[in-house]
Amino acid sequence: MAQITKETIIGDILDIDETTAPIFLSIGMHCLGCPASRGETIEQACMVHGVNADELVEKLNAHIGNK
């Protein structure tokens, strides 16, 4: 699997591993079903939600890597 980066599209991550959804929800990204949010990069979504993109990328890669 490719490494998730700040430029990775949220919809692509959810398609790869739907069990990442709770990670997004836990940081306030409750709009995962919205077509616009699925097309955003991690960095774009983090700017809107006031979340550190590097920390989110680290969490997502750790989650996927533990499978």
N, C-alpha and C positions, 0 to 999 in steps of 0.2 A: 504494500500500500504506500502511496505517496505521502509525504509529510504535509500536514496541514500548516498553512502559513496565514499571515494577516490578509493575504490576497485571495484566499480560498473562499469560494461562494458557499454561503450557509446551506442552500438547497443541496449542493453537492455533498456536503458533510452528512446531512440528514439522509440522503439517498445511500451513502456508503454504510452508515451505521445509525439507524433510528434511535438507538439507545443513548445517543448524545443529546437528545431533546431535553432531558431533565437538567443538563448542564446549562443550556441556554435559558431555560425557564428559571433556574435558581439565581440567575443574575439579572432578572427582570425582562428578559426577551420573551414576552408572552405572545408575540405576534407571528409565531412560526408558521401558521397556516396561511398567512397573508402572502399573495404572490410577490409583492414588492420585497418583503423581508427575505424570502427564499432566494432572491436575486442579488442581495447585498453581499459584500465581502465581510469578513470578520471585522476588519478595520472600520468599515463604514458603520456597521451595526454598533460597534463599541463606542464610536464617537457619539452616536445618537443617545445611547444608554449610559454614557459616563463610566464605561468599564475599561480597564486596562487590557488592551488587545493582546499584549505579550503574555499576560497571565492566562487569558482565556485560551490562547493557542497552546500553551503548555498543558493546561488541564485536558483539552481535547486530545492532544497527542498522547498523553499518559493514559487516558481512558481507552482509546483505540488500541494502543500498544499493549494493554493488559489483557486483551481478548485472545 
